[in-house]
Amino acid sequence: MGALLALMLMHTEFSIIALIGVILLIGIVKKNAIMMIDFALQAEREQGLSTRDAIFHACLLRFRPL
């Protein structure tokens, strides 16, 4: 959503290059979420944390701002 908003703010056309960039951005966001969930599951199993505490801990460790 942010990529499309940035294109609109800059009055840039949604070209093939922009489409490729959006697809790559979606992949990075998906990978970040998968890694965060993996860390949370590992913390739940190994440290005995509750689900809420595990995802909070995973967010602190693995959050990667784009």
Predicted model as a PDB file, atoms N, CA, C, CB and O in Angstrom, pLDDT in the B-factor column:
MODEL        1                                                                  
ATOM      1  N   MET A   1       0.819  -1.184   0.000  1.00 83.00           N  
ATOM      2  CA  MET A   1       0.000   0.000   0.000  1.00 83.00           C  
ATOM      3  C   MET A   1       0.869   1.257   0.000  1.00 83.00           C  
ATOM      4  CB  MET A   1      -0.935  -0.007   1.199  1.00 83.00           C  
ATOM      5  O   MET A   1       0.588   2.235  -0.693  1.00 83.00           O  
ATOM      6  N   GLY A   2       1.931   1.196   0.800  1.00 84.00           N  
ATOM      7  CA  GLY A   2       2.825   2.346   0.873  1.00 84.00           C  
ATOM      8  C   GLY A   2       3.549   2.613  -0.439  1.00 84.00           C  
ATOM      9  O   GLY A   2       3.796   3.765  -0.795  1.00 84.00           O  
ATOM     10  N   ALA A   3       3.889   1.540  -1.160  1.00 87.00           N  
ATOM     11  CA  ALA A   3       4.572   1.717  -2.442  1.00 87.00           C  
ATOM     12  C   ALA A   3       3.646   2.387  -3.457  1.00 87.00           C  
ATOM     13  CB  ALA A   3       5.065   0.360  -2.985  1.00 87.00           C  
ATOM     14  O   ALA A   3       4.076   3.260  -4.211  1.00 87.00           O  
ATOM     15  N   LEU A   4       2.397   1.986  -3.476  1.00 87.00           N  
ATOM     16  CA  LEU A   4       1.440   2.603  -4.399  1.00 87.00           C  
ATOM     17  C   LEU A   4       1.186   4.062  -4.031  1.00 87.00           C  
ATOM     18  CB  LEU A   4       0.116   1.823  -4.398  1.00 87.00           C  
ATOM     19  O   LEU A   4       1.059   4.918  -4.907  1.00 87.00           O  
ATOM     20  N   LEU A   5       1.115   4.338  -2.733  1.00 91.00           N  
ATOM     21  CA  LEU A   5       0.936   5.714  -2.283  1.00 91.00           C  
ATOM     22  C   LEU A   5       2.136   6.572  -2.682  1.00 91.00           C  
ATOM     23  CB  LEU A   5       0.729   5.759  -0.760  1.00 91.00           C  
ATOM     24  O   LEU A   5       1.971   7.718  -3.099  1.00 91.00           O  
ATOM     25  N   ALA A   6       3.335   6.021  -2.555  1.00 89.00           N  
ATOM     26  CA  ALA A   6       4.537   6.760  -2.941  1.00 89.00           C  
ATOM     27  C   ALA A   6       4.541   7.051  -4.436  1.00 89.00           C  
ATOM     28  CB  ALA A   6       5.796   5.975  -2.554  1.00 89.00           C  
ATOM     29  O   ALA A   6       4.936   8.140  -4.853  1.00 89.00           O  
ATOM     30  N   LEU A   7       4.110   6.098  -5.239  1.00 90.00           N  
ATOM     31  CA  LEU A   7       4.022   6.329  -6.685  1.00 90.00           C  
ATOM     32  C   LEU A   7       3.022   7.435  -7.004  1.00 90.00           C  
ATOM     33  CB  LEU A   7       3.625   5.036  -7.412  1.00 90.00           C  
ATOM     34  O   LEU A   7       3.271   8.282  -7.862  1.00 90.00           O  
ATOM     35  N   MET A   8       1.891   7.419  -6.308  1.00 91.00           N  
ATOM     36  CA  MET A   8       0.882   8.446  -6.546  1.00 91.00           C  
ATOM     37  C   MET A   8       1.372   9.823  -6.110  1.00 91.00           C  
ATOM     38  CB  MET A   8      -0.409   8.097  -5.815  1.00 91.00           C  
ATOM     39  O   MET A   8       1.127  10.812  -6.800  1.00 91.00           O  
ATOM     40  N   LEU A   9       2.065   9.897  -4.966  1.00 94.00           N  
ATOM     41  CA  LEU A   9       2.565  11.183  -4.476  1.00 94.00           C  
ATOM     42  C   LEU A   9       3.615  11.778  -5.408  1.00 94.00           C  
ATOM     43  CB  LEU A   9       3.149  11.022  -3.081  1.00 94.00           C  
ATOM     44  O   LEU A   9       3.701  12.997  -5.556  1.00 94.00           O  
ATOM     45  N   MET A  10       4.408  10.920  -6.031  1.00 93.00           N  
ATOM     46  CA  MET A  10       5.463  11.394  -6.927  1.00 93.00           C  
ATOM     47  C   MET A  10       4.970  11.544  -8.371  1.00 93.00           C  
ATOM     48  CB  MET A  10       6.648  10.438  -6.884  1.00 93.00           C  
ATOM     49  O   MET A  10       5.748  11.864  -9.270  1.00 93.00           O  
ATOM     50  N   HIS A  11       3.687  11.314  -8.579  1.00 92.00           N  
ATOM     51  CA  HIS A  11       3.091  11.406  -9.924  1.00 92.00           C  
ATOM     52  C   HIS A  11       3.847  10.532 -10.927  1.00 92.00           C  
ATOM     53  CB  HIS A  11       3.083  12.871 -10.410  1.00 92.00           C  
ATOM     54  O   HIS A  11       4.119  10.934 -12.058  1.00 92.00           O  
ATOM     55  N   THR A  12       4.177   9.321 -10.468  1.00 90.00           N  
ATOM     56  CA  THR A  12       4.905   8.365 -11.304  1.00 90.00           C  
ATOM     57  C   THR A  12       3.941   7.317 -11.814  1.00 90.00           C  
ATOM     58  CB  THR A  12       6.067   7.703 -10.520  1.00 90.00           C  
ATOM     59  O   THR A  12       3.044   6.870 -11.098  1.00 90.00           O  
ATOM     60  N   GLU A  13       4.136   6.936 -13.049  1.00 90.00           N  
ATOM     61  CA  GLU A  13       3.293   5.933 -13.683  1.00 90.00           C  
ATOM     62  C   GLU A  13       3.577   4.544 -13.105  1.00 90.00           C  
ATOM     63  CB  GLU A  13       3.513   5.935 -15.205  1.00 90.00           C  
ATOM     64  O   GLU A  13       4.710   4.233 -12.740  1.00 90.00           O  
ATOM     65  N   PHE A  14       2.539   3.720 -13.028  1.00 90.00           N  
ATOM     66  CA  PHE A  14       2.710   2.344 -12.560  1.00 90.00           C  
ATOM     67  C   PHE A  14       3.178   1.501 -13.744  1.00 90.00           C  
ATOM     68  CB  PHE A  14       1.373   1.773 -11.945  1.00 90.00           C  
ATOM     69  O   PHE A  14       2.366   0.958 -14.494  1.00 90.00           O  
ATOM     70  N   SER A  15       4.491   1.399 -13.901  1.00 92.00           N  
ATOM     71  CA  SER A  15       5.087   0.713 -15.039  1.00 92.00           C  
ATOM     72  C   SER A  15       5.466  -0.721 -14.669  1.00 92.00           C  
ATOM     73  CB  SER A  15       6.320   1.479 -15.538  1.00 92.00           C  
ATOM     74  O   SER A  15       5.208  -1.181 -13.557  1.00 92.00           O  
ATOM     75  N   ILE A  16       6.071  -1.400 -15.606  1.00 94.00           N  
ATOM     76  CA  ILE A  16       6.544  -2.764 -15.363  1.00 94.00           C  
ATOM     77  C   ILE A  16       7.609  -2.763 -14.266  1.00 94.00           C  
ATOM     78  CB  ILE A  16       7.109  -3.389 -16.664  1.00 94.00           C  
ATOM     79  O   ILE A  16       7.627  -3.650 -13.413  1.00 94.00           O  
ATOM     80  N   ILE A  17       8.484  -1.781 -14.290  1.00 91.00           N  
ATOM     81  CA  ILE A  17       9.526  -1.676 -13.268  1.00 91.00           C  
ATOM     82  C   ILE A  17       8.898  -1.468 -11.896  1.00 91.00           C  
ATOM     83  CB  ILE A  17      10.497  -0.523 -13.595  1.00 91.00           C  
ATOM     84  O   ILE A  17       9.341  -2.074 -10.920  1.00 91.00           O  
ATOM     85  N   ALA A  18       7.882  -0.627 -11.806  1.00 91.00           N  
ATOM     86  CA  ALA A  18       7.191  -0.406 -10.533  1.00 91.00           C  
ATOM     87  C   ALA A  18       6.513  -1.689 -10.065  1.00 91.00           C  
ATOM     88  CB  ALA A  18       6.154   0.728 -10.667  1.00 91.00           C  
ATOM     89  O   ALA A  18       6.526  -1.993  -8.872  1.00 91.00           O  
ATOM     90  N   LEU A  19       5.926  -2.437 -10.981  1.00 92.00           N  
ATOM     91  CA  LEU A  19       5.279  -3.701 -10.638  1.00 92.00           C  
ATOM     92  C   LEU A  19       6.296  -4.698 -10.083  1.00 92.00           C  
ATOM     93  CB  LEU A  19       4.572  -4.292 -11.867  1.00 92.00           C  
ATOM     94  O   LEU A  19       6.024  -5.383  -9.097  1.00 92.00           O  
ATOM     95  N   ILE A  20       7.450  -4.777 -10.709  1.00 94.00           N  
ATOM     96  CA  ILE A  20       8.510  -5.669 -10.227  1.00 94.00           C  
ATOM     97  C   ILE A  20       8.955  -5.237  -8.824  1.00 94.00           C  
ATOM     98  CB  ILE A  20       9.723  -5.668 -11.210  1.00 94.00           C  
ATOM     99  O   ILE A  20       9.177  -6.081  -7.955  1.00 94.00           O  
ATOM    100  N   GLY A  21       9.084  -3.935  -8.607  1.00 90.00           N  
ATOM    101  CA  GLY A  21       9.461  -3.428  -7.287  1.00 90.00           C  
ATOM    102  C   GLY A  21       8.433  -3.768  -6.226  1.00 90.00           C  
ATOM    103  O   GLY A  21       8.801  -4.137  -5.110  1.00 90.00           O  
ATOM    104  N   VAL A  22       7.156  -3.651  -6.548  1.00 92.00           N  
ATOM    105  CA  VAL A  22       6.098  -3.981  -5.594  1.00 92.00           C  
ATOM    106  C   VAL A  22       6.125  -5.470  -5.274  1.00 92.00           C  
ATOM    107  CB  VAL A  22       4.716  -3.576  -6.147  1.00 92.00           C  
ATOM    108  O   VAL A  22       5.969  -5.855  -4.116  1.00 92.00           O  
ATOM    109  N   ILE A  23       6.317  -6.299  -6.272  1.00 93.00           N  
ATOM    110  CA  ILE A  23       6.382  -7.747  -6.050  1.00 93.00           C  
ATOM    111  C   ILE A  23       7.579  -8.100  -5.158  1.00 93.00           C  
ATOM    112  CB  ILE A  23       6.478  -8.500  -7.402  1.00 93.00           C  
ATOM    113  O   ILE A  23       7.453  -8.931  -4.258  1.00 93.00           O  
ATOM    114  N   LEU A  24       8.725  -7.483  -5.399  1.00 93.00           N  
ATOM    115  CA  LEU A  24       9.897  -7.719  -4.555  1.00 93.00           C  
ATOM    116  C   LEU A  24       9.651  -7.244  -3.125  1.00 93.00           C  
ATOM    117  CB  LEU A  24      11.126  -7.014  -5.138  1.00 93.00           C  
ATOM    118  O   LEU A  24      10.066  -7.905  -2.173  1.00 93.00           O  
ATOM    119  N   LEU A  25       8.987  -6.117  -2.970  1.00 90.00           N  
ATOM    120  CA  LEU A  25       8.679  -5.598  -1.646  1.00 90.00           C  
ATOM    121  C   LEU A  25       7.742  -6.539  -0.885  1.00 90.00           C  
ATOM    122  CB  LEU A  25       8.055  -4.208  -1.756  1.00 90.00           C  
ATOM    123  O   LEU A  25       7.917  -6.760   0.313  1.00 90.00           O  
ATOM    124  N   ILE A  26       6.758  -7.085  -1.579  1.00 91.00           N  
ATOM    125  CA  ILE A  26       5.844  -8.048  -0.951  1.00 91.00           C  
ATOM    126  C   ILE A  26       6.627  -9.272  -0.479  1.00 91.00           C  
ATOM    127  CB  ILE A  26       4.718  -8.472  -1.942  1.00 91.00           C  
ATOM    128  O   ILE A  26       6.359  -9.793   0.604  1.00 91.00           O  
ATOM    129  N   GLY A  27       7.583  -9.733  -1.268  1.00 92.00           N  
ATOM    130  CA  GLY A  27       8.402 -10.881  -0.885  1.00 92.00           C  
ATOM    131  C   GLY A  27       9.229 -10.611   0.356  1.00 92.00           C  
ATOM    132  O   GLY A  27       9.368 -11.485   1.212  1.00 92.00           O  
ATOM    133  N   ILE A  28       9.778  -9.418   0.462  1.00 89.00           N  
ATOM    134  CA  ILE A  28      10.585  -9.063   1.634  1.00 89.00           C  
ATOM    135  C   ILE A  28       9.714  -9.012   2.885  1.00 89.00           C  
ATOM    136  CB  ILE A  28      11.292  -7.707   1.420  1.00 89.00           C  
ATOM    137  O   ILE A  28      10.114  -9.495   3.944  1.00 89.00           O  
ATOM    138  N   VAL A  29       8.530  -8.429   2.762  1.00 87.00           N  
ATOM    139  CA  VAL A  29       7.615  -8.343   3.905  1.00 87.00           C  
ATOM    140  C   VAL A  29       7.183  -9.735   4.345  1.00 87.00           C  
ATOM    141  CB  VAL A  29       6.380  -7.490   3.552  1.00 87.00           C  
ATOM    142  O   VAL A  29       7.107 -10.018   5.541  1.00 87.00           O  
ATOM    143  N   LYS A  30       6.899 -10.610   3.367  1.00 91.00           N  
ATOM    144  CA  LYS A  30       6.491 -11.979   3.689  1.00 91.00           C  
ATOM    145  C   LYS A  30       7.609 -12.729   4.404  1.00 91.00           C  
ATOM    146  CB  LYS A  30       6.084 -12.731   2.415  1.00 91.00           C  
ATOM    147  O   LYS A  30       7.355 -13.442   5.375  1.00 91.00           O  
ATOM    148  N   LYS A  31       8.831 -12.576   3.937  1.00 90.00           N  
ATOM    149  CA  LYS A  31       9.968 -13.247   4.563  1.00 90.00           C  
ATOM    150  C   LYS A  31      10.166 -12.748   5.995  1.00 90.00           C  
ATOM    151  CB  LYS A  31      11.249 -13.021   3.736  1.00 90.00           C  
ATOM    152  O   LYS A  31      10.458 -13.537   6.893  1.00 90.00           O  
ATOM    153  N   ASN A  32      10.010 -11.453   6.205  1.00 87.00           N  
ATOM    154  CA  ASN A  32      10.142 -10.883   7.533  1.00 87.00           C  
ATOM    155  C   ASN A  32       9.100 -11.478   8.476  1.00 87.00           C  
ATOM    156  CB  ASN A  32      10.006  -9.357   7.477  1.00 87.00           C  
ATOM    157  O   ASN A  32       9.420 -11.815   9.616  1.00 87.00           O  
ATOM    158  N   ALA A  33       7.868 -11.611   8.018  1.00 88.00           N  
ATOM    159  CA  ALA A  33       6.793 -12.172   8.855  1.00 88.00           C  
ATOM    160  C   ALA A  33       7.054 -13.640   9.166  1.00 88.00           C  
ATOM    161  CB  ALA A  33       5.428 -12.019   8.157  1.00 88.00           C  
ATOM    162  O   ALA A  33       6.831 -14.076  10.296  1.00 88.00           O  
ATOM    163  N   ILE A  34       7.519 -14.407   8.191  1.00 91.00           N  
ATOM    164  CA  ILE A  34       7.796 -15.827   8.415  1.00 91.00           C  
ATOM    165  C   ILE A  34       8.909 -15.995   9.441  1.00 91.00           C  
ATOM    166  CB  ILE A  34       8.177 -16.522   7.094  1.00 91.00           C  
ATOM    167  O   ILE A  34       8.828 -16.865  10.308  1.00 91.00           O  
ATOM    168  N   MET A  35       9.949 -15.169   9.349  1.00 89.00           N  
ATOM    169  CA  MET A  35      11.048 -15.265  10.298  1.00 89.00           C  
ATOM    170  C   MET A  35      10.597 -14.884  11.710  1.00 89.00           C  
ATOM    171  CB  MET A  35      12.206 -14.370   9.855  1.00 89.00           C  
ATOM    172  O   MET A  35      11.034 -15.492  12.688  1.00 89.00           O  
ATOM    173  N   MET A  36       9.729 -13.886  11.816  1.00 89.00           N  
ATOM    174  CA  MET A  36       9.223 -13.484  13.121  1.00 89.00           C  
ATOM    175  C   MET A  36       8.389 -14.599  13.749  1.00 89.00           C  
ATOM    176  CB  MET A  36       8.393 -12.203  12.999  1.00 89.00           C  
ATOM    177  O   MET A  36       8.524 -14.876  14.941  1.00 89.00           O  
ATOM    178  N   ILE A  37       7.537 -15.233  12.966  1.00 91.00           N  
ATOM    179  CA  ILE A  37       6.712 -16.328  13.468  1.00 91.00           C  
ATOM    180  C   ILE A  37       7.581 -17.505  13.872  1.00 91.00           C  
ATOM    181  CB  ILE A  37       5.687 -16.761  12.414  1.00 91.00           C  
ATOM    182  O   ILE A  37       7.316 -18.148  14.887  1.00 91.00           O  
ATOM    183  N   ASP A  38       8.615 -17.797  13.093  1.00 92.00           N  
ATOM    184  CA  ASP A  38       9.527 -18.885  13.427  1.00 92.00           C  
ATOM    185  C   ASP A  38      10.212 -18.624  14.770  1.00 92.00           C  
ATOM    186  CB  ASP A  38      10.576 -19.064  12.318  1.00 92.00           C  
ATOM    187  O   ASP A  38      10.325 -19.532  15.594  1.00 92.00           O  
ATOM    188  N   PHE A  39      10.664 -17.404  14.991  1.00 90.00           N  
ATOM    189  CA  PHE A  39      11.282 -17.046  16.266  1.00 90.00           C  
ATOM    190  C   PHE A  39      10.290 -17.179  17.412  1.00 90.00           C  
ATOM    191  CB  PHE A  39      11.830 -15.621  16.211  1.00 90.00           C  
ATOM    192  O   PHE A  39      10.647 -17.650  18.492  1.00 90.00           O  
ATOM    193  N   ALA A  40       9.039 -16.765  17.181  1.00 92.00           N  
ATOM    194  CA  ALA A  40       8.023 -16.846  18.235  1.00 92.00           C  
ATOM    195  C   ALA A  40       7.732 -18.295  18.598  1.00 92.00           C  
ATOM    196  CB  ALA A  40       6.730 -16.144  17.793  1.00 92.00           C  
ATOM    197  O   ALA A  40       7.620 -18.627  19.778  1.00 92.00           O  
ATOM    198  N   LEU A  41       7.611 -19.155  17.602  1.00 93.00           N  
ATOM    199  CA  LEU A  41       7.358 -20.570  17.878  1.00 93.00           C  
ATOM    200  C   LEU A  41       8.517 -21.196  18.636  1.00 93.00           C  
ATOM    201  CB  LEU A  41       7.113 -21.334  16.577  1.00 93.00           C  
ATOM    202  O   LEU A  41       8.312 -21.999  19.546  1.00 93.00           O  
ATOM    203  N   GLN A  42       9.727 -20.830  18.261  1.00 92.00           N  
ATOM    204  CA  GLN A  42      10.907 -21.353  18.940  1.00 92.00           C  
ATOM    205  C   GLN A  42      10.941 -20.874  20.395  1.00 92.00           C  
ATOM    206  CB  GLN A  42      12.191 -20.922  18.201  1.00 92.00           C  
ATOM    207  O   GLN A  42      11.271 -21.649  21.293  1.00 92.00           O  
ATOM    208  N   ALA A  43      10.605 -19.620  20.627  1.00 89.00           N  
ATOM    209  CA  ALA A  43      10.594 -19.087  21.999  1.00 89.00           C  
ATOM    210  C   ALA A  43       9.502 -19.750  22.825  1.00 89.00           C  
ATOM    211  CB  ALA A  43      10.391 -17.558  21.988  1.00 89.00           C  
ATOM    212  O   ALA A  43       9.683 -20.002  24.016  1.00 89.00           O  
ATOM    213  N   GLU A  44       8.365 -20.032  22.188  1.00 92.00           N  
ATOM    214  CA  GLU A  44       7.283 -20.725  22.892  1.00 92.00           C  
ATOM    215  C   GLU A  44       7.726 -22.101  23.355  1.00 92.00           C  
ATOM    216  CB  GLU A  44       6.051 -20.847  21.995  1.00 92.00           C  
ATOM    217  O   GLU A  44       7.459 -22.497  24.489  1.00 92.00           O  
ATOM    218  N   ARG A  45       8.403 -22.829  22.476  1.00 93.00           N  
ATOM    219  CA  ARG A  45       8.830 -24.195  22.793  1.00 93.00           C  
ATOM    220  C   ARG A  45       9.974 -24.223  23.799  1.00 93.00           C  
ATOM    221  CB  ARG A  45       9.251 -24.917  21.526  1.00 93.00           C  
ATOM    222  O   ARG A  45       9.920 -24.958  24.785  1.00 93.00           O  
ATOM    223  N   GLU A  46      11.000 -23.429  23.553  1.00 92.00           N  
ATOM    224  CA  GLU A  46      12.225 -23.519  24.356  1.00 92.00           C  
ATOM    225  C   GLU A  46      12.151 -22.760  25.673  1.00 92.00           C  
ATOM    226  CB  GLU A  46      13.384 -23.006  23.563  1.00 92.00           C  
ATOM    227  O   GLU A  46      12.695 -23.215  26.679  1.00 92.00           O  
ATOM    228  N   GLN A  47      11.494 -21.621  25.680  1.00 92.00           N  
ATOM    229  CA  GLN A  47      11.475 -20.794  26.877  1.00 92.00           C  
ATOM    230  C   GLN A  47      10.156 -20.883  27.633  1.00 92.00           C  
ATOM    231  CB  GLN A  47      11.752 -19.365  26.511  1.00 92.00           C  
ATOM    232  O   GLN A  47      10.030 -20.333  28.727  1.00 92.00           O  
ATOM    233  N   GLY A  48       9.177 -21.567  27.060  1.00 90.00           N  
ATOM    234  CA  GLY A  48       7.889 -21.726  27.723  1.00 90.00           C  
ATOM    235  C   GLY A  48       7.080 -20.442  27.817  1.00 90.00           C  
ATOM    236  O   GLY A  48       6.262 -20.286  28.725  1.00 90.00           O  
ATOM    237  N   LEU A  49       7.301 -19.521  26.885  1.00 89.00           N  
ATOM    238  CA  LEU A  49       6.578 -18.253  26.905  1.00 89.00           C  
ATOM    239  C   LEU A  49       5.149 -18.441  26.410  1.00 89.00           C  
ATOM    240  CB  LEU A  49       7.302 -17.206  26.049  1.00 89.00           C  
ATOM    241  O   LEU A  49       4.860 -19.375  25.663  1.00 89.00           O  
ATOM    242  N   SER A  50       4.271 -17.559  26.826  1.00 91.00           N  
ATOM    243  CA  SER A  50       2.914 -17.571  26.283  1.00 91.00           C  
ATOM    244  C   SER A  50       2.983 -17.080  24.836  1.00 91.00           C  
ATOM    245  CB  SER A  50       1.940 -16.677  27.145  1.00 91.00           C  
ATOM    246  O   SER A  50       3.990 -16.519  24.405  1.00 91.00           O  
ATOM    247  N   THR A  51       1.913 -17.297  24.109  1.00 90.00           N  
ATOM    248  CA  THR A  51       1.900 -16.904  22.698  1.00 90.00           C  
ATOM    249  C   THR A  51       2.126 -15.406  22.545  1.00 90.00           C  
ATOM    250  CB  THR A  51       0.575 -17.303  22.042  1.00 90.00           C  
ATOM    251  O   THR A  51       2.912 -14.976  21.701  1.00 90.00           O  
ATOM    252  N   ARG A  52       1.445 -14.620  23.353  1.00 92.00           N  
ATOM    253  CA  ARG A  52       1.574 -13.162  23.280  1.00 92.00           C  
ATOM    254  C   ARG A  52       3.003 -12.717  23.615  1.00 92.00           C  
ATOM    255  CB  ARG A  52       0.572 -12.488  24.238  1.00 92.00           C  
ATOM    256  O   ARG A  52       3.572 -11.875  22.920  1.00 92.00           O  
ATOM    257  N   ASP A  53       3.572 -13.277  24.667  1.00 91.00           N  
ATOM    258  CA  ASP A  53       4.936 -12.913  25.049  1.00 91.00           C  
ATOM    259  C   ASP A  53       5.956 -13.367  24.006  1.00 91.00           C  
ATOM    260  CB  ASP A  53       5.280 -13.518  26.407  1.00 91.00           C  
ATOM    261  O   ASP A  53       6.941 -12.676  23.747  1.00 91.00           O  
ATOM    262  N   ALA A  54       5.710 -14.530  23.414  1.00 91.00           N  
ATOM    263  CA  ALA A  54       6.643 -15.052  22.408  1.00 91.00           C  
ATOM    264  C   ALA A  54       6.662 -14.172  21.169  1.00 91.00           C  
ATOM    265  CB  ALA A  54       6.270 -16.486  22.022  1.00 91.00           C  
ATOM    266  O   ALA A  54       7.737 -13.869  20.651  1.00 91.00           O  
ATOM    267  N   ILE A  55       5.499 -13.754  20.683  1.00 90.00           N  
ATOM    268  CA  ILE A  55       5.488 -12.913  19.480  1.00 90.00           C  
ATOM    269  C   ILE A  55       6.046 -11.530  19.790  1.00 90.00           C  
ATOM    270  CB  ILE A  55       4.058 -12.793  18.911  1.00 90.00           C  
ATOM    271  O   ILE A  55       6.692 -10.923  18.936  1.00 90.00           O  
ATOM    272  N   PHE A  56       5.806 -11.018  21.005  1.00 90.00           N  
ATOM    273  CA  PHE A  56       6.376  -9.722  21.394  1.00 90.00           C  
ATOM    274  C   PHE A  56       7.900  -9.803  21.430  1.00 90.00           C  
ATOM    275  CB  PHE A  56       5.831  -9.276  22.773  1.00 90.00           C  
ATOM    276  O   PHE A  56       8.595  -8.911  20.942  1.00 90.00           O  
ATOM    277  N   HIS A  57       8.406 -10.889  22.015  1.00 88.00           N  
ATOM    278  CA  HIS A  57       9.857 -11.098  22.075  1.00 88.00           C  
ATOM    279  C   HIS A  57      10.451 -11.249  20.669  1.00 88.00           C  
ATOM    280  CB  HIS A  57      10.184 -12.346  22.924  1.00 88.00           C  
ATOM    281  O   HIS A  57      11.521 -10.715  20.377  1.00 88.00           O  
ATOM    282  N   ALA A  58       9.744 -11.980  19.810  1.00 87.00           N  
ATOM    283  CA  ALA A  58      10.215 -12.165  18.427  1.00 87.00           C  
ATOM    284  C   ALA A  58      10.219 -10.843  17.672  1.00 87.00           C  
ATOM    285  CB  ALA A  58       9.334 -13.190  17.685  1.00 87.00           C  
ATOM    286  O   ALA A  58      11.121 -10.586  16.876  1.00 87.00           O  
ATOM    287  N   CYS A  59       9.228 -10.012  17.914  1.00 86.00           N  
ATOM    288  CA  CYS A  59       9.183  -8.707  17.252  1.00 86.00           C  
ATOM    289  C   CYS A  59      10.358  -7.829  17.668  1.00 86.00           C  
ATOM    290  CB  CYS A  59       7.868  -7.998  17.568  1.00 86.00           C  
ATOM    291  O   CYS A  59      10.927  -7.102  16.855  1.00 86.00           O  
ATOM    292  N   LEU A  60      10.706  -7.910  18.937  1.00 86.00           N  
ATOM    293  CA  LEU A  60      11.845  -7.108  19.404  1.00 86.00           C  
ATOM    294  C   LEU A  60      13.155  -7.592  18.779  1.00 86.00           C  
ATOM    295  CB  LEU A  60      11.943  -7.163  20.941  1.00 86.00           C  
ATOM    296  O   LEU A  60      14.034  -6.787  18.473  1.00 86.00           O  
ATOM    297  N   LEU A  61      13.282  -8.891  18.594  1.00 82.00           N  
ATOM    298  CA  LEU A  61      14.537  -9.456  18.067  1.00 82.00           C  
ATOM    299  C   LEU A  61      14.625  -9.428  16.548  1.00 82.00           C  
ATOM    300  CB  LEU A  61      14.693 -10.876  18.538  1.00 82.00           C  
ATOM    301  O   LEU A  61      15.688  -9.141  15.997  1.00 82.00           O  
ATOM    302  N   ARG A  62      13.520  -9.723  15.861  1.00 77.00           N  
ATOM    303  CA  ARG A  62      13.586  -9.951  14.421  1.00 77.00           C  
ATOM    304  C   ARG A  62      12.938  -8.890  13.554  1.00 77.00           C  
ATOM    305  CB  ARG A  62      12.968 -11.233  14.117  1.00 77.00           C  
ATOM    306  O   ARG A  62      12.959  -9.019  12.330  1.00 77.00           O  
ATOM    307  N   PHE A  63      12.365  -7.848  14.134  1.00 74.00           N  
ATOM    308  CA  PHE A  63      11.703  -6.830  13.322  1.00 74.00           C  
ATOM    309  C   PHE A  63      12.722  -6.119  12.457  1.00 74.00           C  
ATOM    310  CB  PHE A  63      10.952  -5.820  14.208  1.00 74.00           C  
ATOM    311  O   PHE A  63      13.725  -5.609  12.955  1.00 74.00           O  
ATOM    312  N   ARG A  64      12.465  -6.087  11.169  1.00 70.00           N  
ATOM    313  CA  ARG A  64      13.360  -5.419  10.223  1.00 70.00           C  
ATOM    314  C   ARG A  64      12.566  -4.343   9.487  1.00 70.00           C  
ATOM    315  CB  ARG A  64      13.990  -6.442   9.214  1.00 70.00           C  
ATOM    316  O   ARG A  64      11.820  -4.649   8.557  1.00 70.00           O  
ATOM    317  N   PRO A  65      12.724  -3.091   9.898  1.00 68.00           N  
ATOM    318  CA  PRO A  65      11.995  -2.030   9.181  1.00 68.00           C  
ATOM    319  C   PRO A  65      12.487  -1.935   7.745  1.00 68.00           C  
ATOM    320  CB  PRO A  65      12.165  -0.663   9.894  1.00 68.00           C  
ATOM    321  O   PRO A  65      13.676  -2.078   7.462  1.00 68.00           O  
ATOM    322  N   LEU A  66      11.560  -1.697   6.868  1.00 61.00           N  
ATOM    323  CA  LEU A  66      11.912  -1.639   5.436  1.00 61.00           C  
ATOM    324  C   LEU A  66      12.281  -0.251   5.003  1.00 61.00           C  
ATOM    325  CB  LEU A  66      10.770  -2.137   4.585  1.00 61.00           C  
ATOM    326  O   LEU A  66      12.601  -0.034   3.834  1.00 61.00           O  
TER     327      LEU A  66                                                      
ENDMDL                                                                          
END                                                                             
